[in-house]
Amino acid sequence: MNKEIPREIERFNIVFRIQHVILLVTFLLLAFTGWALKYPEIEYSHWWVRLWGGPETAGLIHRAAGLTMLADFIWHVLYLMYLMATGRMRFHPTTTIVPLPKDVVDVLKNYLYFLGLSKERPKFGRFSYIHKFDYWAVFWGMGIIGVSGFVLAFPVFSSRFVPSFALEWFWPLMRILHSDEALLAIVFILFWHFYNEHLKWDKFPMAWTWITGRLSTEQLKHEHPLEYEMLFGKEEEKKE
């Protein structure tokens, strides 16, 4: 029976991997070029901006990366709609990225396990509550950073839709939203996403799934036991 179980499975197809690479590259460009703009009073900001060709060139790179990220996000949403419309992606509690009540229970179980109050770890499907929080945070961030960034990048066009009574506070609000949400995104990616996906002891220095799109069945069995059971059955069933 074990011979029928492959050594690896495909977790992400080539389209999802390309979308992720574009997101990664544009995120890094936005973080690097935007950091000095947020803290211009810091001494190193001057040579850091010069490293990117000066304020004007850094601004152009920042805007180009932002538009590319926004286009990548729209592509991702449209691709998901295409997969659902063609039946290639269907809702299943074990494989969905949609948050479910089980995820709240899993959070509680995980805390009890790490605190030594329970010997049972939660069993995750294709996506744990960590993955789901990680994924949907992008939608939250794109809504705030994307809209505010577009408004700031194209002020003349955007001003047509700003009512006159809001002119005094609208633009400062957009700058605050864009700047502070960007800082939150950088901190979140560094301390949450990178740790959970790459810097844990069993994945360090990097998990290769985002490049290869593949995951070993042993890792699947360990990290996503419910998906493993759905694909290959339970251990008791295989022994019979």
PyMOL commands that set and color helices and strands:
alter all, ss='L'
color gray80, all
select helices_A, chain A and resi 2-4+14-38+44-51+55-85+101-114+129-153+155-159+164-199+209-212+217-223+225-232+235-239
alter helices_A, ss='H'
color red, helices_A
select strands_A, chain A and resi 8-10+214-216
alter strands_A, ss='S'
color yellow, strands_A
deselect
rebuild
show_as cartoon
